Amino acid sequence: MTVSDTRRDHAPGPTTVESAASPALSRRTLGWSGVVIVGLILWFFIAWRGLGRTLIDSAGESIGTGFLMLVIASTVGAFRNRRGG
């Protein structure tokens, strides 16, 4: 028995796709995510074409609004988890 044989005998087994995958999102979460994404894209086009802002300014507004929504969702989730809700 060589060193490589010993390592092979004690190596962990292959992981399945189910164990490696993250938990699935609910339909409600996917629906709201879609609504938010479409809303951000619409806001980009409204700011760019409707309000006459430059392309970079419009993209920055949409991206900044998206990050703000993520911060709010994260804060609400942290408070809900802390309170056991």
C-alpha positions in Angstrom: 0.0 0.0 0.0 1.4 3.3 -1.0 0.8 6.8 0.3 -1.5 7.6 -2.6 -3.6 4.5 -1.9 -4.0 5.6 1.8 -5.2 9.0 0.8 -7.6 7.6 -1.7 -9.1 5.3 1.0 -9.7 8.1 3.4 -10.9 10.8 0.9 -14.5 11.9 1.4 -17.0 10.6 -1.0 -18.5 12.6 -3.9 -21.1 15.0 -2.9 -24.5 14.9 -4.6 -26.0 17.9 -6.4 -28.8 18.1 -3.8 -26.4 18.3 -0.8 -24.2 20.9 -2.6 -27.1 23.1 -3.8 -28.5 25.9 -1.7 -32.1 25.8 -0.5 -34.6 26.7 -3.2 -36.3 30.1 -3.0 -40.1 30.2 -2.6 -42.4 31.2 -5.5 -43.3 34.3 -3.5 -39.6 35.4 -3.2 -39.0 34.7 -6.9 -42.1 36.7 -7.8 -41.1 39.7 -5.8 -37.5 39.5 -7.1 -38.9 39.7 -10.6 -41.0 42.7 -9.8 -38.1 44.5 -8.3 -35.8 43.7 -11.3 -38.4 44.9 -13.8 -39.0 48.0 -11.7 -35.3 48.9 -11.6 -35.0 48.4 -15.4 -38.1 50.6 -15.9 -36.7 53.2 -13.6 -33.5 53.2 -15.7 -35.3 53.8 -18.9 -37.6 56.5 -17.3 -34.6 58.3 -15.9 -32.6 58.0 -19.1 -35.3 58.8 -21.7 -38.1 60.5 -19.8 -36.1 62.7 -17.5 -33.2 63.3 -19.9 -30.4 62.2 -17.7 -27.2 60.7 -19.1 -26.8 57.0 -19.5 -24.3 56.7 -16.7 -26.4 58.8 -14.3 -29.5 56.7 -15.0 -27.5 53.4 -14.5 -26.1 54.8 -11.3 -29.6 55.7 -10.0 -30.9 52.2 -10.8 -27.9 50.4 -9.3 -28.0 52.6 -6.2 -31.7 52.0 -5.7 -31.1 48.3 -6.0 -28.4 48.3 -3.4 -30.6 50.4 -1.1 -33.3 47.8 -1.5 -30.8 45.0 -0.6 -29.7 46.9 2.5 -33.3 47.4 3.6 -34.2 43.7 3.0 -31.1 42.6 4.9 -31.8 44.9 7.9 -35.4 43.7 8.0 -34.3 40.1 7.8 -31.7 40.6 10.6 -34.4 42.0 12.9 -36.8 39.3 12.1 -34.3 36.5 12.8 -33.2 38.2 16.0 -36.7 38.3 17.3 -37.4 34.7 16.2 -39.9 35.7 13.5 
